[in-house]
Amino acid sequence: MMTEQTSSQRKIIHCDCDCFYAAVEMRDDPALANLPIAVGGSAERRGVVATCNYAAREYGIHSAMATARALRLCPDLVIVSPNFTKYREVALQIREIFSDFTELVEPLSLDEAFLDVSATELYQGSATLMAEAIRTRIKAEIGITVSAGVAPSKFLAKIASDWRKPDGLFVITPDEVDAFVLSLPVGKLFGVGKVTEKKLHQLDVKTCGELRAISLLKLSEHFGVLGQRLFELSRGIDNRPVRIDRRRKSLSVETTFVDDLPDAAACIARLPALFEQLQTRYQNVDDSYQVSRHYLKMRFSDFTSTTVERELPDGITLEGYSGLCEQAWWRGEQGVRLLGIGLRFVDSTQGQAGHQYPLVFEADSDEC
């Protein structure tokens, strides 16, 4: 049995496919390779971009952007309808390659995963050589590129995989951890979003080196339980294991508005785009999860929040979320700065009882 490794002994690889959906489409249709393309819903159906290739990103296009806006930024953008059955098949092929290197694989989504290769003896135990071999095999056998990061922890491996995208490899050795983290922007830390980053900047903290100067007590006062995490990550400490049985309890999407929405009707008008994003993400969830409830989160202009949820007698529908939205707005009756929708899951692999409600989407299946 594999013994638990300390952070300095561990060898973690994070693999992240480059613009996964778009890469698969370009592989299957080489005529798309030199064109700006986006995989997502149509503008006529208020669709959103699931992902786009790097040619499209040069125009400022990104995932979760409304397709209509993406087309305004790049009128020549080619919109490709998603094929999630195909993407799942490719993801399974990639995971088969991962399994040739280690049993300890923690998928984060269809297109990325952590691998713990600490006890793997392939390539003389070199995680760097293993990461390069994985990238080479995926390119040769699958026909798409993967970026990889190698580090002693999950936190740093994930940052490293993004360091030389696309089609890159970046390694952080145990001896390099302290110097690397010292100059790392706090916005790169796991769990730090735009709000937390802004609060840290207000404390004149922009790098992990500056974050280290703040005591654990002060961090806890400002950020609650996240303070402990910030204290550890700013010192390169992340002992989270790679979990092969990582299971989710919910799935959600949300958006923060530049200008507060004035009433329930304005909020309901924003739901179709969120609903399509949720559909896209739900396609990545395997069949061992059973949907039990749906919920809506609303944050008001005074920064108070409310969440409304209920079971799904009619399946997952846009109308269902509209009802939750109206109910949530009446709890605050003021401007809305954030809106989110989600699903609660029952994990059937854990022996929990639950009923799988029929999944009813309003959008055409080729636009999900």
Helices and strands as residue ranges (DSSP letters): E 12-17, H 20-28, G 30-32, E 37-40, G 43-45, E 49-52, H 54-57, H 67-73, E 78-80, H 84-99, E 105-109, E 112-116, G 122-125, H 127-137, I 138-142, E 146-151, H 154-161, E 169-171, G 174-176, H 177-182, G 186-188, H 194-202, H 208-211, H 216-223, H 226-233, E 250-261, H 264-269, H 271-282, E 289-300, E 305-311, H 318-332, E 336-347, G 348-350, G 365-367
